[in-house]
């Protein structure tokens, strides 16, 4: 994340199984607040979803995975 340019760059693309998501806040364990939306990959504006992205998280669409989107409230 770059606060000077108001952007975040994700070098790993969304591959259909794993995806980057932006969150409105941070927590003791990582990202917190609400899920703002899925990042498209590459360079994204931190205000992409009308609210500033404070944290990003890589998650899996596999429900049995500890890092699943389902665990963070994304189905």
N, C-alpha and C positions, 0 to 999 in steps of 0.2 A: 504494500500500500504506500502511496506517495501523497502526502498531504499538500505538498506544494502544487502538484498538477491535478489534485483531486481525482486520482485514478488508482485502480488496482490492476495488476497484470497477473494472469494465471497462465503459466507456461505449459501446463498439462491440459490437454483439451478434454472436454466432456466426451467420454467414449461409449455412452449408452448404459454403462453399469455404474461408473463413478461420475459424480457431478459436483461442481462448486456451487455453494449457496452463500448468499450474503445475509448477515444478521444486523439488527439495529443496535446491538450492544455486546458487551463482553461479560463474562462471569469468571468466577474462581477456576472453573474447569475448562474454560475456553470461550466459545461464543454463547451469548445470552440474548435476552430480549426476544423480538419476534423475527421470524424468517421473512425477509423482504422478497426474496426470489432467487431463481437460478441464474448464475452468471454465464454469459455466452462463450467465454473463453477468450484469450487474448487480452486486450486492454479495455477496461470498462470504467465508466464514470462512477464515482462513489455515490452520486445522487441518482443513479439509474432508475430507482424505484420510487422517487419522490421523497425518500427519507434517506439520510446518509448511512451508508454501509460502514459499520464499525469493526466488523469481524467477518472472516470468510471461513467456510468449513467444507471439506471434501467428504462426500458421503456416498454410500453404495445403495443401489436400488434393490439389493438382495436383502430380504427381510430377516434372514438368519445371521447376518453380519453385525458385529458389535458397532460398526460405524454406519449402520443403515439409515436411510432417510426417514424410515418409519420411527426410529428411535428418537429423532429430533422433531417429530411431528409432521413429516412430509410423507404422503402416501403415494 
